[in-house]
Amino acid sequence: MNKSVNLPFDDTTCGWYAALPEQPACTRLAGELSADYTVVGAGFAGLAAARRLGELLPEARILLVDAQRVGQGASGRNSGFVIDLPHKFALEHPDPTHKQRLLGLNRAAIAQLQGLTARHGIDCQWSHAGKYQGAVGPRGLAYLEHFERLLADLGEPYRWVEQHELARVVGSEHYSRAIFTPGCYLMQPAALVTGLARSLPANVELLEESPILRLERDGQGGWLLHASGGRIRSGKLLLGTSIFTQEFGYLRNRLLPVMTFASWTRPLTDAELSLYGGQLDWGLTPADHAGTTVRMTQDRRLIIRNTYKHVPKYGRSTSDAMRAKVREDHRKAFLARFPQLANVSFSHTWGGVYAISRNFTNFFGELEPGVFASACDNGVGAAWGTISGTLLAELAVGADSPQLRDIQAVTGMPSLNPPEPFLGLGVRSRIRLAAWNSRSEL
């Protein structure tokens, strides 16, 4: 396999990462190394896979390699939700057993992350805060009523929150109603993944800023991973590379690279916090999935996330001008909700790339002998990445468990995409139509 890969090209304006303390110097790949297992990609999936391999095989040498610093990629760029409920489209699945399996997997991931943050003292604003799903107008309310029916069918707890009660939490009467579900956790994603990286088992070696440029078989049943500074000879290979899995020749024409954007404020002063009038540490997602996500962090920052772009060249599909326009749109959404904070500026605006599939199916399994992957989280990466990476390691070593059988039952092959230019035209048109239809909820 000799194809050169397109590397990550993320912006340098991610607020979550900028808020971290200065990170220690990293170790880069240099010279030739050998490993029993190599995990490529140090996001939620890769970190979990490397950790589980280290636990299962304490005598093995395991390498975890990332093109960037941990926390600079997609796992450090999300809005900081770890959600237990299946995604909206999965909630509509006709098979109740399928949904219960997803719910069990997500909750196993949450339990795992909660245990790790406590055991290793990871300071990441971890909080069992629950989640609000909010509606602004009639369109959002219709989606919210549909959400209620799905929750009732699943037998999950929830409660309605009316406008005035919600306003006391979120500091805004912009929303008509919301549904609160208690199982969601909130966190600072860049702090969480860097903390997870610092607490890996002793037999896992982390190599950062070491992009893998080429893969090839070594002729002995293993793999050679080539980078500019050296190469790795590895027995087995696990890919926690999400959308970039296609760059290594796998799942080609089956994944769609989409970028979503967020902006956050500087921390509010005491006077601004009084004007705001709400609480700290909450998260609200839109009833209409194309609407606006809003969060208030424990350290007094308000976050606005909306706007989706099809990015076939990943970060290279964006520009400073695009981010400036996104920032303007975020500002409008912010002022619609918090006019009393008109003098509070945004300090950072950033984007993050994730993979979706046309049939909303996640891939999990062995791509070819000795190569394993979890790819395509369909926008719910923290919980799914954690549990899928953990179970991918179990699959790679030949283990078995009820959870492993569950994840195999709920995953499959993402459907093929139409060829370009039809794919790009179709995706961009769908995104524009969704934004237009959801404009009242933005």
SULLIN-V28291 format. One record per residue. N is the residue number from 1. RES is the residue in one letter. SS is DSSP state (~ for helix, > for strand, _ for the rest). OMEGA is omega in radians with two decimals (NA if undefined). Layout:
# SULLIN-V28291
N,RES,SS,OMEGA
N,RES,SS,OMEGA
This chain:
# SULLIN-V28291
1,M,_,-2.95
2,N,_,-3.12
3,K,_,3.02
4,S,_,-3.04
5,V,_,2.96
6,N,_,-3.02
7,L,_,3.01
8,P,_,3.12
9,F,_,-3.08
10,D,_,3.04
11,D,_,-3.12
12,T,_,-3.02
13,T,_,3.13
14,C,_,-3.10
15,G,~,-3.13
16,W,~,-3.11
17,Y,~,3.14
18,A,~,-3.11
19,A,_,3.14
20,L,_,2.92
21,P,_,3.11
22,E,_,-3.09
23,Q,_,3.11
24,P,_,3.11
25,A,_,-3.10
26,C,_,3.02
27,T,_,3.13
28,R,_,3.08
29,L,_,3.11
30,A,_,-3.14
31,G,>,-3.13
32,E,>,3.12
33,L,>,3.05
34,S,>,-3.12
35,A,>,3.01
36,D,>,3.12
37,Y,>,3.02
38,T,>,3.07
39,V,>,3.11
40,V,>,-3.12
41,G,_,-3.08
42,A,_,2.95
43,G,_,-3.11
44,F,~,-3.09
45,A,~,-3.11
46,G,~,3.10
47,L,~,-3.13
48,A,~,3.14
49,A,~,-3.13
50,A,~,3.12
51,R,~,-3.09
52,R,~,3.06
53,L,~,3.13
54,G,~,3.12
55,E,~,-3.07
56,L,~,-3.04
57,L,_,-3.04
58,P,_,3.13
59,E,_,-3.10
60,A,_,3.02
61,R,_,-3.07
62,I,>,3.07
63,L,>,3.05
64,L,>,-2.97
65,V,>,3.09
66,D,_,3.13
67,A,_,-3.08
68,Q,_,2.92
69,R,_,3.04
70,V,_,-3.14
71,G,_,-3.14
72,Q,_,-3.13
73,G,_,-3.00
74,A,~,-3.08
75,S,~,3.08
76,G,~,-3.03
77,R,_,-3.11
78,N,_,-3.05
79,S,_,3.02
80,G,_,3.04
81,F,>,2.92
82,V,>,-2.90
83,I,_,3.14
84,D,_,-3.07
85,L,_,3.03
86,P,_,3.09
87,H,_,-3.08
88,K,~,-3.08
89,F,~,3.08
90,A,~,3.09
91,L,~,-3.13
92,E,_,-3.14
93,H,_,-3.07
94,P,_,-3.06
95,D,_,3.12
96,P,~,3.13
97,T,~,3.09
98,H,~,-3.12
99,K,~,3.12
100,Q,~,3.07
101,R,~,3.11
102,L,~,-3.14
103,L,~,3.12
104,G,~,3.12
105,L,~,3.13
106,N,~,-3.12
107,R,~,3.03
108,A,~,3.10
109,A,~,3.14
110,I,~,3.12
111,A,~,3.13
112,Q,~,-3.13
113,L,~,3.13
114,Q,~,3.11
115,G,~,-3.13
116,L,~,3.14
117,T,~,3.13
118,A,~,-3.05
119,R,~,-3.05
120,H,~,3.10
121,G,_,-3.11
122,I,_,-3.09
123,D,_,-3.04
124,C,_,3.13
125,Q,_,3.14
126,W,_,-3.01
127,S,>,3.04
128,H,_,-3.01
129,A,_,-3.00
130,G,_,-3.09
131,K,>,3.00
132,Y,>,2.96
133,Q,>,-2.92
134,G,>,3.11
135,A,>,3.13
136,V,_,-3.06
137,G,_,-3.07
138,P,~,-3.14
139,R,~,3.13
140,G,~,3.14
141,L,~,3.09
142,A,~,3.08
143,Y,~,-3.12
144,L,~,3.09
145,E,~,3.07
146,H,~,3.10
147,F,~,3.11
148,E,~,-3.14
149,R,~,3.13
150,L,~,3.11
151,L,~,3.12
152,A,~,3.11
153,D,~,-3.13
154,L,~,-3.12
155,G,_,-3.09
156,E,_,-3.14
157,P,_,3.08
158,Y,_,2.99
159,R,>,3.06
160,W,>,3.08
161,V,>,-3.09
162,E,>,-2.94
163,Q,~,-3.04
164,H,~,3.07
165,E,~,3.14
166,L,~,-3.12
167,A,~,3.13
168,R,~,3.09
169,V,~,-2.97
170,V,~,3.07
171,G,_,-3.08
172,S,_,3.03
173,E,_,-3.12
174,H,_,-3.05
175,Y,_,3.11
176,S,_,-3.12
177,R,>,3.05
178,A,>,2.94
179,I,>,3.11
180,F,>,3.03
181,T,>,-2.91
182,P,_,-2.94
183,G,_,-3.08
184,C,_,3.02
185,Y,>,3.10
186,L,>,-3.12
187,M,_,3.00
188,Q,_,-2.92
189,P,~,-3.14
190,A,~,3.09
191,A,~,3.14
192,L,~,-3.06
193,V,~,3.07
194,T,~,3.07
195,G,~,3.08
196,L,~,3.14
197,A,~,-3.13
198,R,~,-3.04
199,S,_,3.13
200,L,_,3.09
201,P,_,-3.04
202,A,_,-3.10
203,N,_,3.04
204,V,>,3.12
205,E,>,-3.11
206,L,>,3.08
207,L,>,-3.12
208,E,_,-3.12
209,E,_,-3.07
210,S,_,-3.08
211,P,_,3.04
212,I,>,-3.04
213,L,>,-3.06
214,R,>,3.04
215,L,>,3.00
216,E,>,3.05
217,R,>,-3.11
218,D,_,3.13
219,G,_,-3.12
220,Q,_,3.14
221,G,_,3.13
222,G,_,-3.02
223,W,>,2.93
224,L,>,3.10
225,L,>,-3.05
226,H,>,3.04
227,A,>,-3.10
228,S,_,-3.09
229,G,_,-3.12
230,G,>,3.12
231,R,>,-3.13
232,I,>,2.98
233,R,>,-2.99
234,S,>,3.10
235,G,>,3.13
236,K,>,-3.01
237,L,>,3.06
238,L,>,-3.10
239,L,>,2.99
240,G,_,-2.91
241,T,_,3.05
242,S,~,-3.08
243,I,~,-3.08
244,F,~,3.07
245,T,~,-3.13
246,Q,~,3.13
247,E,~,3.09
248,F,~,3.06
249,G,_,-3.10
250,Y,_,3.11
251,L,_,3.13
252,R,_,3.13
253,N,_,3.10
254,R,_,-3.10
255,L,_,3.12
256,L,>,3.11
257,P,>,-3.13
258,V,>,3.08
259,M,>,3.00
260,T,>,-2.94
261,F,>,3.10
262,A,>,2.98
263,S,>,3.03
264,W,>,-3.13
265,T,>,2.85
266,R,_,3.09
267,P,_,3.13
268,L,_,3.01
269,T,_,3.09
270,D,~,-3.13
271,A,~,3.13
272,E,~,3.10
273,L,~,3.08
274,S,~,3.09
275,L,~,3.13
276,Y,~,2.99
277,G,_,3.13
278,G,_,-3.11
279,Q,_,2.98
280,L,_,2.93
281,D,_,3.01
282,W,>,3.09
283,G,>,3.14
284,L,>,3.03
285,T,>,-3.08
286,P,>,3.03
287,A,_,3.01
288,D,_,-2.96
289,H,_,3.11
290,A,_,-3.14
291,G,_,-2.99
292,T,_,2.99
293,T,>,-3.13
294,V,>,3.07
295,R,>,2.89
296,M,>,-3.08
297,T,_,3.07
298,Q,_,-3.14
299,D,_,2.88
300,R,_,3.11
301,R,_,3.02
302,L,>,-3.10
303,I,>,3.01
304,I,>,3.07
305,R,>,2.94
306,N,>,3.14
307,T,>,3.14
308,Y,>,3.12
309,K,>,2.97
310,H,>,-3.01
311,V,_,-3.09
312,P,_,3.08
313,K,_,3.11
314,Y,~,-3.10
315,G,~,3.13
316,R,~,3.05
317,S,~,-3.12
318,T,_,-3.14
319,S,_,3.06
320,D,~,-3.14
321,A,~,3.11
322,M,~,-3.14
323,R,~,3.10
324,A,~,3.11
325,K,~,3.08
326,V,~,-3.13
327,R,~,3.08
328,E,~,3.12
329,D,~,3.08
330,H,~,-3.14
331,R,~,3.11
332,K,~,3.13
333,A,~,3.14
334,F,~,-3.10
335,L,~,3.08
336,A,~,-3.11
337,R,~,-3.02
338,F,_,-3.13
339,P,~,3.13
340,Q,~,-3.12
341,L,~,-3.08
342,A,_,-3.13
343,N,_,-3.14
344,V,_,-3.06
345,S,_,2.96
346,F,>,3.06
347,S,>,-3.11
348,H,>,2.97
349,T,>,-3.05
350,W,>,3.06
351,G,>,3.07
352,G,>,-3.09
353,V,>,3.00
354,Y,>,-3.08
355,A,>,2.96
356,I,>,3.07
357,S,_,-3.06
358,R,_,3.11
359,N,_,3.09
360,F,_,-3.14
361,T,_,3.08
362,N,_,3.03
363,F,>,3.07
364,F,>,3.05
365,G,>,-3.10
366,E,>,-3.11
367,L,>,3.02
368,E,>,-3.06
369,P,_,3.09
370,G,_,-3.14
371,V,>,-3.07
372,F,>,-3.11
373,A,>,2.84
374,S,>,-3.05
375,A,>,3.06
376,C,_,3.13
377,D,_,3.12
378,N,_,2.98
379,G,_,3.11
380,V,_,-2.87
381,G,~,-2.99
382,A,~,3.13
383,A,~,-3.08
384,W,~,3.11
385,G,~,-3.10
386,T,~,-3.08
387,I,~,-3.13
388,S,~,3.08
389,G,~,3.11
390,T,~,-3.08
391,L,~,3.07
392,L,~,3.08
393,A,~,3.11
394,E,~,3.10
395,L,~,-3.07
396,A,~,3.14
397,V,_,3.08
398,G,_,3.12
399,A,_,3.10
400,D,_,3.11
401,S,_,3.06
402,P,~,3.12
403,Q,~,3.10
404,L,~,3.09
405,R,~,3.10
406,D,~,-3.08
407,I,~,3.07
408,Q,~,-3.13
409,A,~,-3.04
410,V,~,3.12
411,T,_,-3.11
412,G,_,-3.10
413,M,_,3.02
414,P,_,-3.06
415,S,_,3.11
416,L,_,3.06
417,N,_,2.99
418,P,_,-3.11
419,P,_,2.97
420,E,_,0.12
421,P,_,-3.05
422,F,~,-3.14
423,L,~,-3.11
424,G,~,3.12
425,L,~,-3.10
426,G,~,-3.12
427,V,~,3.14
428,R,~,3.12
429,S,~,3.12
430,R,~,-3.13
431,I,~,3.13
432,R,~,3.14
433,L,~,3.12
434,A,~,3.12
435,A,~,3.13
436,W,~,-3.13
437,N,~,-3.06
438,S,_,-3.02
439,R,~,3.13
440,S,~,-3.12
441,E,~,-3.13
442,L,_,NA
